[in-house]
C-alpha cells in the first residue's frame, strides 16, 4: 500500500509539472518577443535623439546669424521698441509635449509648468497628441492643438503652424505675451522644463550690442528689414524649441525602454531558473517512479 501511495503522489506531481512547464515555456517565449520589440523601440529612440542633436547645431547657427543681422540692422536706423505692457493684453502659452506614449512623466511636467505660467484670459496651445489628451483629462482649457512630428525633419512644419496660429490669434484679439514651455536636454542625460518668452520682443539688446564688424550695406528700408528679421528670429526660436522637445521626448522614451528591457531581462532570468527547477523536478519524479516500480517488483 505504501508503494501504491507513493506512486499516486508521484503521478500527481508529474501531472502538475507537465501542466506548468509548457505554460512557463510559453511565457518565456512571449517575454522574449516583448524584449525584441522594446529593444527595437530603444534603438529607434536613440537614433532620433542623435538626429535631433545634429539638427539643433544647424538651428543654433542659423539663429546666431539672424541675431547678428538684426543687430546690424538695428544700428542702421532708430527703431521703436517693441516692448509693451505685458499685463495689458492676453497671452499665449505654447506647451510642447509628446506625440506618442512610453515617456513617463514627460507631459505632466510640461503641463505643470505651463499652468504656473498661465494667467486669466491666456490661451493654451498644446503640441503633441498625448500631451493634448492629458490636458483634456486634467480639464485644462486648450484652445488649439497640433501633432508633434514623428521625424525630426517635421519640426519646421510645426514651427510654421505655430507662427500662423499665433498670428491668427493676434488678428482676433490683442496678444502681448507669447511664451514657450518645452523640455530641454541637459548634461548627464538629464532634462528640465524651460520657459522662453517670444513676446514682448525687446530690441534694446540688439541696439546696444557692440560689434567689430563693418556697418552693413542694405538696399531695403531699415524698418521692413527689421520686421522681417524679427519674424525670422521668432520662427528660429519656435523651430529650436520644437527640436529640443522632440529630442527630449525620444530621450525620455529611451530611458523608459531601457528600464523595460532591464525588467524583461530580470523576469527572464527568474523564469529561466524556475524552468530549470521544474525540469529537475521532472527528472526527480521520473527517478522516483523507477525506484517505486523496482520496489513493487521486489515486493512481488
C-alpha atoms as a printed R data frame, in Angstrom:
    type eleno elety resid chain resno      x       y       z
1   ATOM     1    CA   UNK     A     1  0.000   0.000   0.000
2   ATOM     2    CA   UNK     A     2  2.901   2.328   0.764
3   ATOM     3    CA   UNK     A     3  4.218   1.731  -2.727
4   ATOM     4    CA   UNK     A     4  0.816   2.494  -4.235
5   ATOM     5    CA   UNK     A     5  0.512   5.691  -2.167
6   ATOM     6    CA   UNK     A     6  3.971   6.830  -3.237
7   ATOM     7    CA   UNK     A     7  3.139   6.089  -6.831
8   ATOM     8    CA   UNK     A     8 -0.089   8.124  -6.555
9   ATOM     9    CA   UNK     A     9  1.774  11.121  -5.129
10  ATOM    10    CA   UNK     A    10  4.381  10.827  -7.871
11  ATOM    11    CA   UNK     A    11  1.684  10.705 -10.560
12  ATOM    12    CA   UNK     A    12  0.036  13.871  -9.263
13  ATOM    13    CA   UNK     A    13  3.402  15.654  -9.023
14  ATOM    14    CA   UNK     A    14  4.286  14.651 -12.572
15  ATOM    15    CA   UNK     A    15  0.898  15.827 -13.811
16  ATOM    16    CA   UNK     A    16  1.425  19.204 -12.108
17  ATOM    17    CA   UNK     A    17  4.856  19.593 -13.675
18  ATOM    18    CA   UNK     A    18  3.535  18.695 -17.141
19  ATOM    19    CA   UNK     A    19  0.857  21.365 -16.767
20  ATOM    20    CA   UNK     A    20  3.184  24.106 -15.516
21  ATOM    21    CA   UNK     A    21  6.190  23.572 -17.755
22  ATOM    22    CA   UNK     A    22  4.503  24.306 -21.123
23  ATOM    23    CA   UNK     A    23  2.826  27.390 -19.650
24  ATOM    24    CA   UNK     A    24  6.154  28.574 -18.297
25  ATOM    25    CA   UNK     A    25  7.890  27.996 -21.620
26  ATOM    26    CA   UNK     A    26  5.129  29.888 -23.452
27  ATOM    27    CA   UNK     A    27  5.542  32.814 -21.064
28  ATOM    28    CA   UNK     A    28  9.302  32.821 -21.573
29  ATOM    29    CA   UNK     A    29  8.784  32.885 -25.333
30  ATOM    30    CA   UNK     A    30  6.283  35.749 -25.091
31  ATOM    31    CA   UNK     A    31  8.622  37.757 -22.866
32  ATOM    32    CA   UNK     A    32 11.451  37.158 -25.320
33  ATOM    33    CA   UNK     A    33  9.376  38.589 -28.165
34  ATOM    34    CA   UNK     A    34  8.370  41.549 -25.996
35  ATOM    35    CA   UNK     A    35 12.036  42.179 -25.267
36  ATOM    36    CA   UNK     A    36 12.754  42.259 -29.011
37  ATOM    37    CA   UNK     A    37 10.031  44.871 -29.572
38  ATOM    38    CA   UNK     A    38 11.230  47.017 -26.667
39  ATOM    39    CA   UNK     A    39 14.818  46.764 -27.878
40  ATOM    40    CA   UNK     A    40 13.738  47.943 -31.329
41  ATOM    41    CA   UNK     A    41 11.914  50.934 -29.810
42  ATOM    42    CA   UNK     A    42 15.006  51.776 -27.792
43  ATOM    43    CA   UNK     A    43 17.165  51.712 -30.917
44  ATOM    44    CA   UNK     A    44 14.758  53.968 -32.823
45  ATOM    45    CA   UNK     A    45 14.589  56.438 -29.927
46  ATOM    46    CA   UNK     A    46 18.367  56.596 -29.639
47  ATOM    47    CA   UNK     A    47 18.697  57.246 -33.382
48  ATOM    48    CA   UNK     A    48 16.131  60.061 -33.228
49  ATOM    49    CA   UNK     A    49 17.916  61.735 -30.337
50  ATOM    50    CA   UNK     A    50 21.136  61.751 -32.365
51  ATOM    51    CA   UNK     A    51 19.323  63.134 -35.417
52  ATOM    52    CA   UNK     A    52 17.798  65.908 -33.324
53  ATOM    53    CA   UNK     A    53 21.192  66.887 -31.913
54  ATOM    54    CA   UNK     A    54 22.564  67.222 -35.446
55  ATOM    55    CA   UNK     A    55 19.632  69.464 -36.430
56  ATOM    56    CA   UNK     A    56 19.994  71.536 -33.253
57  ATOM    57    CA   UNK     A    57 23.526  72.540 -34.210
58  ATOM    58    CA   UNK     A    58 22.256  73.887 -37.541
59  ATOM    59    CA   UNK     A    59 19.328  75.716 -35.892
60  ATOM    60    CA   UNK     A    60 21.616  77.389 -33.344
61  ATOM    61    CA   UNK     A    61 23.946  78.525 -36.116
62  ATOM    62    CA   UNK     A    62 21.027  79.910 -38.108
63  ATOM    63    CA   UNK     A    63 19.679  81.704 -35.033
64  ATOM    64    CA   UNK     A    64 23.025  83.373 -34.337
65  ATOM    65    CA   UNK     A    65 23.238  84.567 -37.954
66  ATOM    66    CA   UNK     A    66 19.770  86.112 -37.686
67  ATOM    67    CA   UNK     A    67 20.658  87.738 -34.365
68  ATOM    68    CA   UNK     A    68 23.819  89.244 -35.854
69  ATOM    69    CA   UNK     A    69 21.875  90.548 -38.862
70  ATOM    70    CA   UNK     A    70 19.239  92.017 -36.558
71  ATOM    71    CA   UNK     A    71 21.901  93.790 -34.518
72  ATOM    72    CA   UNK     A    72 23.424  95.248 -37.696
73  ATOM    73    CA   UNK     A    73 20.022  96.388 -38.942
74  ATOM    74    CA   UNK     A    74 19.167  97.955 -35.577
75  ATOM    75    CA   UNK     A    75 22.231 100.215 -35.842
76  ATOM    76    CA   UNK     A    76 21.162 101.452 -39.269
77  ATOM    77    CA   UNK     A    77 18.169 103.440 -38.007
78  ATOM    78    CA   UNK     A    78 16.308 104.460 -34.903
79  ATOM    79    CA   UNK     A    79 13.933 101.594 -34.269
80  ATOM    80    CA   UNK     A    80 10.964 101.983 -31.936
81  ATOM    81    CA   UNK     A    81 10.995  99.487 -29.104
82  ATOM    82    CA   UNK     A    82  8.548  96.597 -29.375
83  ATOM    83    CA   UNK     A    83  8.215  96.366 -25.632
84  ATOM    84    CA   UNK     A    84  4.744  96.773 -24.261
85  ATOM    85    CA   UNK     A    85  2.732  96.395 -21.128
86  ATOM    86    CA   UNK     A    86  2.697  92.623 -20.738
87  ATOM    87    CA   UNK     A    87 -0.251  92.824 -18.379
88  ATOM    88    CA   UNK     A    88 -2.468  94.838 -20.735
89  ATOM    89    CA   UNK     A    89 -3.446  92.116 -23.178
90  ATOM    90    CA   UNK     A    90 -3.906  88.393 -23.282
91  ATOM    91    CA   UNK     A    91 -1.123  85.875 -23.572
92  ATOM    92    CA   UNK     A    92 -0.489  82.682 -25.495
93  ATOM    93    CA   UNK     A    93  1.151  79.756 -23.721
94  ATOM    94    CA   UNK     A    94  2.627  77.131 -26.067
95  ATOM    95    CA   UNK     A    95  3.268  73.783 -24.340
96  ATOM    96    CA   UNK     A    96  5.286  71.289 -26.356
97  ATOM    97    CA   UNK     A    97  4.648  67.713 -25.258
98  ATOM    98    CA   UNK     A    98  4.885  64.269 -26.804
99  ATOM    99    CA   UNK     A    99  3.048  62.783 -29.758
100 ATOM   100    CA   UNK     A   100  3.377  59.179 -28.556
101 ATOM   101    CA   UNK     A   101  3.456  57.345 -25.249
102 ATOM   102    CA   UNK     A   102  6.089  55.500 -23.210
103 ATOM   103    CA   UNK     A   103  7.629  58.769 -21.992
104 ATOM   104    CA   UNK     A   104  6.988  58.556 -18.255
105 ATOM   105    CA   UNK     A   105  6.016  61.882 -16.649
106 ATOM   106    CA   UNK     A   106  7.281  63.920 -19.616
107 ATOM   107    CA   UNK     A   107  3.907  65.502 -20.438
108 ATOM   108    CA   UNK     A   108  2.873  66.000 -16.813
109 ATOM   109    CA   UNK     A   109  5.942  68.126 -16.122
110 ATOM   110    CA   UNK     A   110  5.393  70.298 -19.203
111 ATOM   111    CA   UNK     A   111  1.726  70.917 -18.398
112 ATOM   112    CA   UNK     A   112  2.512  71.634 -14.741
113 ATOM   113    CA   UNK     A   113  4.949  74.386 -15.715
114 ATOM   114    CA   UNK     A   114  2.533  75.736 -18.341
115 ATOM   115    CA   UNK     A   115 -0.139  76.012 -15.641
116 ATOM   116    CA   UNK     A   116  2.163  78.146 -13.490
117 ATOM   117    CA   UNK     A   117  2.816  80.499 -16.433
118 ATOM   118    CA   UNK     A   118 -0.824  80.873 -17.402
119 ATOM   119    CA   UNK     A   119 -2.795  83.938 -16.318
120 ATOM   120    CA   UNK     A   120 -6.554  84.562 -16.518
121 ATOM   121    CA   UNK     A   121 -7.519  85.150 -20.122
122 ATOM   122    CA   UNK     A   122 -4.477  83.403 -21.577
123 ATOM   123    CA   UNK     A   123 -4.967  80.804 -24.286
124 ATOM   124    CA   UNK     A   124 -3.149  77.486 -24.221
125 ATOM   125    CA   UNK     A   125 -1.718  75.720 -27.259
126 ATOM   126    CA   UNK     A   126 -0.669  72.104 -26.704
127 ATOM   127    CA   UNK     A   127  1.591  70.373 -29.201
128 ATOM   128    CA   UNK     A   128  1.547  66.563 -29.231
129 ATOM   129    CA   UNK     A   129 -1.397  64.147 -29.200
130 ATOM   130    CA   UNK     A   130 -0.503  62.504 -25.880
131 ATOM   131    CA   UNK     A   131  0.047  65.867 -24.202
132 ATOM   132    CA   UNK     A   132 -3.292  67.155 -25.548
133 ATOM   133    CA   UNK     A   133 -5.064  64.030 -24.265
134 ATOM   134    CA   UNK     A   134 -3.545  64.502 -20.828
135 ATOM   135    CA   UNK     A   135 -4.536  68.185 -20.817
136 ATOM   136    CA   UNK     A   136 -8.127  67.130 -21.534
137 ATOM   137    CA   UNK     A   137 -8.031  64.611 -18.694
138 ATOM   138    CA   UNK     A   138 -6.734  67.344 -16.390
139 ATOM   139    CA   UNK     A   139 -9.571  69.640 -17.525
140 ATOM   140    CA   UNK     A   140 -7.128  72.224 -18.852
141 ATOM   141    CA   UNK     A   141 -8.775  74.587 -21.303
142 ATOM   142    CA   UNK     A   142 -6.905  74.047 -24.586
143 ATOM   143    CA   UNK     A   143 -7.556  76.468 -27.444
144 ATOM   144    CA   UNK     A   144 -5.612  74.666 -30.157
145 ATOM   145    CA   UNK     A   145 -3.532  71.553 -30.678
146 ATOM   146    CA   UNK     A   146 -1.380  70.076 -33.413
147 ATOM   147    CA   UNK     A   147  0.767  66.996 -33.823
148 ATOM   148    CA   UNK     A   148  4.416  66.726 -32.934
149 ATOM   149    CA   UNK     A   149  6.380  65.216 -35.821
150 ATOM   150    CA   UNK     A   150  7.431  61.587 -35.753
151 ATOM   151    CA   UNK     A   151 10.585  62.531 -37.652
152 ATOM   152    CA   UNK     A   152 12.934  65.379 -36.846
153 ATOM   153    CA   UNK     A   153 12.514  66.749 -40.361
154 ATOM   154    CA   UNK     A   154  8.958  67.787 -39.472
155 ATOM   155    CA   UNK     A   155  9.866  70.382 -36.830
156 ATOM   156    CA   UNK     A   156  9.895  73.215 -39.383
157 ATOM   157    CA   UNK     A   157  6.301  72.454 -40.282
158 ATOM   158    CA   UNK     A   158  5.316  72.571 -36.605
159 ATOM   159    CA   UNK     A   159  7.070  75.937 -36.255
160 ATOM   160    CA   UNK     A   160  5.199  77.277 -39.298
161 ATOM   161    CA   UNK     A   161  1.858  76.062 -37.925
162 ATOM   162    CA   UNK     A   162  2.578  77.710 -34.581
163 ATOM   163    CA   UNK     A   163  3.632  81.016 -36.149
164 ATOM   164    CA   UNK     A   164  0.495  81.064 -38.297
165 ATOM   165    CA   UNK     A   165 -1.745  80.260 -35.360
166 ATOM   166    CA   UNK     A   166 -0.211  82.931 -33.134
167 ATOM   167    CA   UNK     A   167 -0.695  85.463 -35.960
168 ATOM   168    CA   UNK     A   168 -4.313  84.376 -36.299
169 ATOM   169    CA   UNK     A   169 -4.961  84.872 -32.592
170 ATOM   170    CA   UNK     A   170 -3.200  88.238 -32.770
171 ATOM   171    CA   UNK     A   171 -5.545  89.290 -35.551
172 ATOM   172    CA   UNK     A   172 -8.594  88.436 -33.444
173 ATOM   173    CA   UNK     A   173 -7.536  89.929 -30.124
174 ATOM   174    CA   UNK     A   174 -4.675  91.823 -28.572
175 ATOM   175    CA   UNK     A   175 -1.826  89.484 -27.691
176 ATOM   176    CA   UNK     A   176  1.043  90.963 -25.695
177 ATOM   177    CA   UNK     A   177  2.689  87.805 -24.392
178 ATOM   178    CA   UNK     A   178  3.729  84.601 -26.093
179 ATOM   179    CA   UNK     A   179  5.635  82.044 -24.036
180 ATOM   180    CA   UNK     A   180  7.094  78.667 -24.911
181 ATOM   181    CA   UNK     A   181  7.164  75.781 -22.434
182 ATOM   182    CA   UNK     A   182  9.249  72.825 -23.508
183 ATOM   183    CA   UNK     A   183 11.743  70.236 -22.276
184 ATOM   184    CA   UNK     A   184 15.451  70.667 -22.924
185 ATOM   185    CA   UNK     A   185 18.121  68.024 -22.505
186 ATOM   186    CA   UNK     A   186 20.874  68.840 -20.031
187 ATOM   187    CA   UNK     A   187 24.317  67.457 -19.339
188 ATOM   188    CA   UNK     A   188 24.450  63.947 -17.951
189 ATOM   189    CA   UNK     A   189 21.431  62.690 -19.939
190 ATOM   190    CA   UNK     A   190 19.080  64.775 -17.792
191 ATOM   191    CA   UNK     A   191 16.227  67.016 -18.878
192 ATOM   192    CA   UNK     A   192 14.399  70.029 -17.496
193 ATOM   193    CA   UNK     A   193 11.344  72.018 -18.469
194 ATOM   194    CA   UNK     A   194 12.167  75.591 -19.514
195 ATOM   195    CA   UNK     A   195 10.125  78.646 -20.419
196 ATOM   196    CA   UNK     A   196 11.056  81.124 -23.117
197 ATOM   197    CA   UNK     A   197  9.360  84.438 -23.876
198 ATOM   198    CA   UNK     A   198  8.799  85.236 -27.556
199 ATOM   199    CA   UNK     A   199  6.746  88.383 -26.990
200 ATOM   200    CA   UNK     A   200  7.060  91.149 -25.997
201 ATOM   201    CA   UNK     A   201 10.156  91.432 -28.185
202 ATOM   202    CA   UNK     A   202 12.863  93.702 -26.791
203 ATOM   203    CA   UNK     A   203 15.036  95.430 -29.396
204 ATOM   204    CA   UNK     A   204 17.217  97.180 -26.809
205 ATOM   205    CA   UNK     A   205 19.838  94.397 -26.513
206 ATOM   206    CA   UNK     A   206 20.332  94.452 -30.288
207 ATOM   207    CA   UNK     A   207 20.683  98.245 -30.422
208 ATOM   208    CA   UNK     A   208 23.188  98.160 -27.568
209 ATOM   209    CA   UNK     A   209 25.196  95.220 -28.900
210 ATOM   210    CA   UNK     A   210 28.793  96.087 -29.668
211 ATOM   211    CA   UNK     A   211 30.389  94.590 -32.737
212 ATOM   212    CA   UNK     A   212 33.622  94.976 -34.631
213 ATOM   213    CA   UNK     A   213 32.007  94.158 -37.929
214 ATOM   214    CA   UNK     A   214 31.766  96.885 -40.579
215 ATOM   215    CA   UNK     A   215 28.422  98.592 -40.995
216 ATOM   216    CA   UNK     A   216 26.016  96.508 -43.039
217 ATOM   217    CA   UNK     A   217 25.012  97.642 -46.532
218 ATOM   218    CA   UNK     A   218 21.343  97.173 -47.392
219 ATOM   219    CA   UNK     A   219 19.079  98.300 -50.213
220 ATOM   220    CA   UNK     A   220 15.993  97.809 -48.031
221 ATOM   221    CA   UNK     A   221 14.384 100.279 -45.698
222 ATOM   222    CA   UNK     A   222 15.570  99.546 -42.139
223 ATOM   223    CA   UNK     A   223 12.125  99.113 -40.572
224 ATOM   224    CA   UNK     A   224 10.752  96.499 -43.043
225 ATOM   225    CA   UNK     A   225 14.125  94.748 -42.879
226 ATOM   226    CA   UNK     A   226 13.990  94.598 -39.094
227 ATOM   227    CA   UNK     A   227 10.399  93.358 -39.158
228 ATOM   228    CA   UNK     A   228 11.436  90.532 -41.463
229 ATOM   229    CA   UNK     A   229 14.438  89.626 -39.326
230 ATOM   230    CA   UNK     A   230 12.336  89.610 -36.149
231 ATOM   231    CA   UNK     A   231  9.839  87.267 -37.807
232 ATOM   232    CA   UNK     A   232 12.716  85.027 -38.912
233 ATOM   233    CA   UNK     A   233 14.148  85.030 -35.389
234 ATOM   234    CA   UNK     A   234 10.805  84.085 -33.857
235 ATOM   235    CA   UNK     A   235 10.478  81.241 -36.360
236 ATOM   236    CA   UNK     A   236 14.001  80.055 -35.458
237 ATOM   237    CA   UNK     A   237 13.077  80.095 -31.766
238 ATOM   238    CA   UNK     A   238  9.946  78.050 -32.451
239 ATOM   239    CA   UNK     A   239 11.930  75.538 -34.520
240 ATOM   240    CA   UNK     A   240 14.580  75.320 -31.811
241 ATOM   241    CA   UNK     A   241 12.002  74.657 -29.084
242 ATOM   242    CA   UNK     A   242 10.238  72.022 -31.203
243 ATOM   243    CA   UNK     A   243 13.537  70.259 -31.923
244 ATOM   244    CA   UNK     A   244 14.574  70.343 -28.263
245 ATOM   245    CA   UNK     A   245 11.204  68.891 -27.298
246 ATOM   246    CA   UNK     A   246 11.499  66.200 -29.985
247 ATOM   247    CA   UNK     A   247 14.943  65.204 -28.692
248 ATOM   248    CA   UNK     A   248 13.747  65.216 -25.075
249 ATOM   249    CA   UNK     A   249 10.666  63.132 -25.890
250 ATOM   250    CA   UNK     A   250 12.783  60.451 -27.528
251 ATOM   251    CA   UNK     A   251 15.355  60.604 -24.732
252 ATOM   252    CA   UNK     A   252 12.543  60.039 -22.220
253 ATOM   253    CA   UNK     A   253 11.274  57.106 -24.272
254 ATOM   254    CA   UNK     A   254 14.816  55.759 -24.483
255 ATOM   255    CA   UNK     A   255 15.040  55.758 -20.688
256 ATOM   256    CA   UNK     A   256 11.659  54.067 -20.317
257 ATOM   257    CA   UNK     A   257 12.591  51.401 -22.870
258 ATOM   258    CA   UNK     A   258 15.912  50.745 -21.134
259 ATOM   259    CA   UNK     A   259 14.114  50.263 -17.829
260 ATOM   260    CA   UNK     A   260 11.644  47.929 -19.551
261 ATOM   261    CA   UNK     A   261 14.486  45.898 -21.061
262 ATOM   262    CA   UNK     A   262 16.121  45.576 -17.639
263 ATOM   263    CA   UNK     A   263 12.779  44.441 -16.208
264 ATOM   264    CA   UNK     A   264 12.231  41.893 -19.003
265 ATOM   265    CA   UNK     A   265 15.767  40.546 -18.586
266 ATOM   266    CA   UNK     A   266 15.221  40.164 -14.841
267 ATOM   267    CA   UNK     A   267 11.940  38.311 -15.354
268 ATOM   268    CA   UNK     A   268 13.529  36.058 -17.977
269 ATOM   269    CA   UNK     A   269 16.293  35.176 -15.526
270 ATOM   270    CA   UNK     A   270 13.730  34.327 -12.852
271 ATOM   271    CA   UNK     A   271 11.617  32.269 -15.243
272 ATOM   272    CA   UNK     A   272 14.708  30.541 -16.573
273 ATOM   273    CA   UNK     A   273 15.649  29.458 -13.058
274 ATOM   274    CA   UNK     A   274 12.096  28.268 -12.452
275 ATOM   275    CA   UNK     A   275 12.147  26.315 -15.725
276 ATOM   276    CA   UNK     A   276 15.377  24.595 -14.704
277 ATOM   277    CA   UNK     A   277 13.877  23.756 -11.312
278 ATOM   278    CA   UNK     A   278 10.786  22.281 -12.937
279 ATOM   279    CA   UNK     A   279 12.890  20.219 -15.318
280 ATOM   280    CA   UNK     A   280 14.921  18.971 -12.386
281 ATOM   281    CA   UNK     A   281 11.707  18.189 -10.547
282 ATOM   282    CA   UNK     A   282 10.522  16.292 -13.598
283 ATOM   283    CA   UNK     A   283 13.720  14.257 -13.641
284 ATOM   284    CA   UNK     A   284 13.401  13.612  -9.905
285 ATOM   285    CA   UNK     A   285  9.809  12.439 -10.362
286 ATOM   286    CA   UNK     A   286 10.871  10.036 -13.109
287 ATOM   287    CA   UNK     A   287 13.612   8.636 -10.858
288 ATOM   288    CA   UNK     A   288 11.114   8.181  -8.024
289 ATOM   289    CA   UNK     A   289  8.819   6.316 -10.407
290 ATOM   290    CA   UNK     A   290 11.696   3.997 -11.329
291 ATOM   291    CA   UNK     A   291 12.515   3.370  -7.667
292 ATOM   292    CA   UNK     A   292  8.854   2.809  -6.830
293 ATOM   293    CA   UNK     A   293  8.490   0.399  -9.724
294 ATOM   294    CA   UNK     A   294 11.612  -1.515  -8.668
295 ATOM   295    CA   UNK     A   295 10.271  -1.746  -5.088
296 ATOM   296    CA   UNK     A   296  6.936  -3.061  -6.388
297 ATOM   297    CA   UNK     A   297  8.684  -5.760  -8.433
298 ATOM   298    CA   UNK     A   298 10.837  -6.719  -5.418
299 ATOM   299    CA   UNK     A   299  7.812  -6.907  -3.096
300 ATOM   300    CA   UNK     A   300  6.018  -9.084  -5.599
